[in-house]
Amino acid sequence: MAPQYARSLRFRLPPLLFFLQTGFIVVFIFYVDIEQNVQTKQHVFTNYYSEFQDVHVMVILGFGFLATFLVRYSFSGAGFTLLVAAMAVQWAVILNGVESMYHRGKIWINMRSLVVAEMCTASSLIAIGAVLGKTNPDQLLLIALLEISGFVLNGWLLQTFLKVQFLNAIMLLHIFGAFFGLMLSWVLYRQGSEQQHEKEKINRKTGLFSVMGTLFLWMFWPSFNSVLVEVDHLDRGRKLRAVYSTYLALAVSAVTAAGFSVLTSPQGKLNLFHIQRCTLAGGVAIGVAMSAVHLPWVAMTIGFAAALISTLGSRYIKVRINKFMNCPWAFTISYYCFKCSVCIKQLIG
């Protein structure tokens, strides 16, 4: 007896993959080349490649294992993540190089452009997490390509017209990915889809492997936050400060999340969901305020506050905001409020 989804995947996924990959190869043949200049010395390559490896591990292993929490997808989630990431990186390289092609006639790629493409991919994987378990692989691919297109366009608009610093792309990565995922879940909502299927639940085995993804993300998050920080001759400590601040915020958020997880549990036990998600809150929060953090205790305080809000929010607040989130305009209003706050910050600063 044929598998339940064999016909659907056989006639939809392979043609989509071959069509997209062939198109990308054609674009790379005519418009993409490797940048070679005096600045690409061995030590520069070594420094960027080590950071590229860290971000690469986060995207493939971190998000890959994190996506294994569902019983239905289980370890297939890691395979879907690899498939989506491999295709999304190519699309991100092309979109990020459009401006270069306009001014220089070609899309020039280097280690930095690959890192930026990986970060665009991370944003799409964040959005995909909102609909994981409700979508098939070909839908995940199309969602990722659409999300990256919106993310790159949004970043270009903010940098061109609002003069937002490129470093703030780390903040935009989380915000845009999260709101895109929420809007996507609202668009894909159908009557009866709120009913949880038996295979969409979480069991002990998949939950533990998902925690492995959290460990990979936690270990390499300092590189993720510092990779876009340029080494300034007037302030040579910026990159190191980003690494130190991120690590301290992550350490404090892990301890705080564990403490409040046990404190708020009726059984007085650690909540697996809090360990999976809330331990990373410090890394996300410090990425937003990284340029303004100069003292260790400030980074530690940010990590504490982020884990506190994340843990208590997932325990008590999440259930109470479902009514607001059911409003069709809630996500759009919230996102544009965020963009207005970015504009105000740039005008004041």
C-alpha positions in Angstrom: 0.0 0.0 0.0 1.4 3.4 -1.0 2.2 6.0 1.7 -0.5 8.4 2.5 1.4 11.5 1.1 3.4 9.8 -1.7 1.3 11.1 -4.6 1.2 14.7 -3.2 4.9 14.9 -2.7 5.9 13.1 -5.9 4.0 15.4 -8.2 4.5 18.7 -6.3 7.8 18.7 -4.5 10.3 17.4 -7.1 9.1 19.8 -9.9 9.2 22.7 -7.5 12.8 21.8 -6.3 14.1 21.3 -9.9 12.5 24.4 -11.2 13.8 26.7 -8.4 17.3 25.1 -8.4 17.6 25.4 -12.2 16.5 29.0 -12.0 19.1 29.8 -9.3 21.9 28.1 -11.3 21.0 30.2 -14.4 21.1 33.4 -12.3 24.5 32.4 -10.8 25.9 31.6 -14.2 25.2 35.0 -15.6 25.1 37.4 -12.7 27.1 36.0 -9.7 30.8 36.0 -9.2 33.3 35.5 -6.2 34.8 38.8 -4.9 38.5 38.8 -5.0 40.5 41.8 -3.8 43.4 42.7 -1.5 41.2 42.7 1.6 40.5 39.0 1.4 43.7 38.0 3.1 44.2 34.7 4.9 43.6 36.0 8.4 40.5 37.9 7.4 39.1 34.7 5.7 39.9 32.7 8.8 38.1 35.1 11.1 35.0 35.3 9.0 34.9 31.6 8.2 34.9 30.7 11.9 32.0 33.0 12.5 30.3 31.7 9.4 30.6 28.1 10.7 29.0 29.2 14.0 26.1 30.8 12.3 25.8 27.8 10.0 25.7 25.4 12.9 22.9 27.5 14.5 20.8 27.5 11.3 21.2 23.8 10.4 21.7 22.0 13.7 20.1 24.5 16.1 16.9 25.2 14.2 17.0 21.7 12.8 16.9 19.9 16.1 14.6 22.6 17.5 12.0 21.6 14.8 11.9 17.9 16.0 9.5 18.6 18.9 6.4 17.4 17.0 5.5 13.7 17.0 4.3 13.9 13.4 7.5 15.5 12.0 9.9 14.3 14.6 13.3 13.9 13.0 11.9 14.8 9.6 11.8 18.4 11.0 15.6 18.4 10.8 15.5 17.3 7.2 12.9 19.9 6.3 15.1 22.6 7.9 18.1 21.5 5.9 16.1 21.5 2.7 14.5 24.9 3.3 17.9 26.4 4.5 19.8 25.2 1.4 17.3 26.8 -0.9 16.7 29.9 1.1 20.4 30.8 1.3 20.7 30.9 -2.5 17.7 33.1 -2.8 19.0 35.4 0.0 22.4 35.8 -1.8 20.6 36.8 -5.0 18.2 39.3 -3.3 20.9 40.9 -1.2 23.1 41.3 -4.3 20.5 43.1 -6.4 21.8 46.5 -5.4 25.4 45.4 -6.2 24.2 44.1 -9.6 22.6 47.5 -10.3 25.7 49.5 -9.4 28.5 47.1 -10.4 26.9 44.9 -13.0 27.4 41.7 -11.0 26.4 40.1 -7.7 29.7 39.7 -5.8 29.7 37.2 -3.0 32.2 36.9 -0.1 32.2 35.4 3.4 30.2 38.3 4.7 27.5 38.0 2.1 27.1 34.3 3.0 26.8 35.2 6.7 24.1 37.7 5.9 22.3 35.1 3.7 22.4 32.7 6.6 20.9 35.2 8.9 18.1 35.9 6.4 17.5 32.1 6.4 17.3 32.1 10.2 14.5 34.7 9.9 12.5 32.5 7.6 13.0 29.5 9.9 11.6 31.5 12.8 8.5 32.3 10.7 8.2 28.6 9.6 8.1 27.6 13.3 4.7 29.2 13.6 3.1 26.8 11.1 5.3 23.7 11.6 3.0 20.6 11.7 0.3 22.3 9.5 2.3 22.6 6.3 4.1 20.2 3.9 7.7 20.6 2.5 6.7 22.4 -0.7 4.6 24.9 1.2 7.6 25.4 3.6 9.8 26.2 0.7 7.4 28.8 -0.8 6.9 30.3 2.7 10.7 30.7 3.2 11.2 32.3 -0.2 8.3 34.7 0.4 9.5 35.6 3.9 13.1 36.3 2.8 11.8 38.5 0.0 9.8 40.5 2.5 12.7 40.6 5.0 15.2 41.9 2.5 12.8 44.4 1.1 11.9 45.6 4.6 15.6 45.9 5.6 16.3 47.9 2.4 13.5 50.3 3.0 14.5 50.9 6.6 18.2 51.4 5.7 17.5 53.6 2.7 14.7 55.8 3.8 14.9 55.7 7.7 18.8 55.3 7.9 18.5 52.4 10.3 21.9 51.0 11.1 22.7 47.6 9.5 23.6 46.2 12.9 19.9 46.5 13.8 19.2 43.8 11.2 19.7 41.3 14.1 16.7 42.9 15.9 14.7 43.0 12.6 15.5 39.3 12.0 13.6 38.3 15.2 10.8 40.8 14.9 10.1 40.3 11.2 10.3 36.5 11.4 8.0 36.4 14.4 5.3 38.7 13.0 5.5 37.1 9.6 4.9 33.7 11.2 1.9 35.1 13.2 0.4 36.6 10.1 1.0 33.4 8.3 -0.8 31.4 10.9 -3.8 33.7 10.7 -3.9 33.5 6.9 -3.7 29.7 6.9 -6.3 29.4 9.6 -9.3 27.3 8.6 -12.3 26.3 10.6 -11.4 23.2 12.6 -7.6 23.7 12.3 -7.4 24.6 15.9 -8.2 21.0 16.8 -4.9 19.4 17.7 -4.2 16.2 15.8 -2.7 13.2 17.7 0.5 13.4 15.6 1.0 17.1 16.4 1.6 16.5 20.1 5.0 16.4 21.8 6.4 13.3 23.5 9.5 12.7 25.6 11.8 11.7 22.9 11.1 14.5 20.5 11.2 17.0 23.3 14.6 15.9 24.4 16.0 16.2 20.8 14.4 19.6 20.6 16.4 20.6 23.7 19.5 19.6 21.8 18.7 22.3 19.2 18.4 24.8 22.1 21.9 23.8 23.3 23.4 24.4 19.8 21.6 27.8 19.6 22.7 28.7 23.2 26.4 27.8 22.5 26.8 29.7 19.3 24.5 32.7 20.0 27.5 35.1 20.9 28.8 34.6 17.3 25.3 35.2 15.9 25.0 38.6 17.7 28.6 39.7 17.0 29.1 38.6 13.4 27.7 41.8 11.9 29.6 44.1 14.2 32.3 45.9 12.3 35.7 46.4 13.9 36.1 50.1 14.3 39.5 51.6 14.7 38.0 54.2 17.1 36.4 51.5 19.2 38.2 48.2 18.7 36.3 46.5 21.6 32.9 46.6 20.0 33.0 43.1 18.7 34.4 41.6 21.9 31.9 43.6 23.9 29.1 42.1 21.9 30.4 38.6 22.6 30.8 39.1 26.3 27.4 40.8 26.7 25.6 38.1 24.8 27.3 35.3 26.8 26.5 36.9 30.1 22.9 37.6 29.1 22.5 34.0 28.0 24.0 32.6 31.2 21.7 34.7 33.4 18.6 34.0 31.3 19.3 30.2 31.5 19.5 30.3 35.3 16.5 32.7 35.6 14.3 30.6 33.3 15.1 27.4 35.2 14.3 29.1 38.6 11.0 30.6 37.5 10.0 27.5 35.6 10.2 25.4 38.8 8.7 28.3 40.9 5.6 28.5 38.6 5.1 24.8 38.1 2.3 23.2 40.2 4.4 20.1 40.6 7.6 22.1 41.3 9.4 20.7 38.3 11.3 22.1 35.3 9.1 22.8 32.3 10.6 21.4 29.1 9.1 24.3 27.0 10.7 26.9 29.3 14.1 25.1 28.9 13.6 25.0 25.1 12.6 28.6 24.6 13.1 30.9 27.6 16.8 30.1 28.1 17.4 31.8 24.8 15.5 35.0 25.7 18.7 36.8 26.9 20.4 36.3 23.6 17.4 37.7 21.7 17.0 40.7 24.0 20.7 41.6 24.1 20.8 41.6 20.3 18.3 44.5 20.3 20.2 46.6 22.9 23.8 45.4 22.0 25.0 48.8 20.7 23.9 50.5 24.0 25.4 47.9 26.4 28.8 48.8 27.8 28.8 47.2 31.2 28.6 43.6 32.2 25.9 44.1 34.8 23.6 45.8 32.3 23.8 42.7 30.0 23.1 40.4 33.0 20.1 42.5 34.0 18.8 42.4 30.4 19.1 38.6 30.4 17.3 38.3 33.8 14.4 40.6 32.7 14.1 38.8 29.3 14.0 35.3 30.9 11.5 36.6 33.6 9.1 38.0 31.0 9.5 35.0 28.7 8.9 32.4 31.4 6.0 34.2 33.1 4.5 35.3 29.8 4.4 31.7 28.5 2.9 30.5 31.8 0.3 33.2 32.5 0.0 35.8 29.7 -0.1 33.7 26.6 -3.5 32.3 27.3 -4.9 35.8 28.0 -3.8 37.4 24.7 -5.4 34.8 22.4 -8.5 37.0 22.1 -6.4 39.9 21.0 -4.4 37.8 18.5 -7.6 36.6 16.9 -8.1 40.1 15.6 -7.1 40.3 11.9 -5.4 43.6 12.3 -3.6 42.9 15.6 -0.4 41.7 14.0 -0.2 44.5 11.5 -0.9 47.2 14.1 1.8 45.7 16.4 4.3 45.5 13.7 3.9 49.1 12.5 4.0 50.2 16.1 7.4 48.6 16.3 8.5 50.3 13.1 7.4 53.6 14.4 9.4 53.0 17.6 12.5 52.3 15.4 11.9 55.6 13.5 11.5 57.6 16.7 14.7 56.0 18.1 16.6 57.0 15.0 15.3 60.5 15.1 16.1 61.0 18.7 19.5 59.3 18.4 
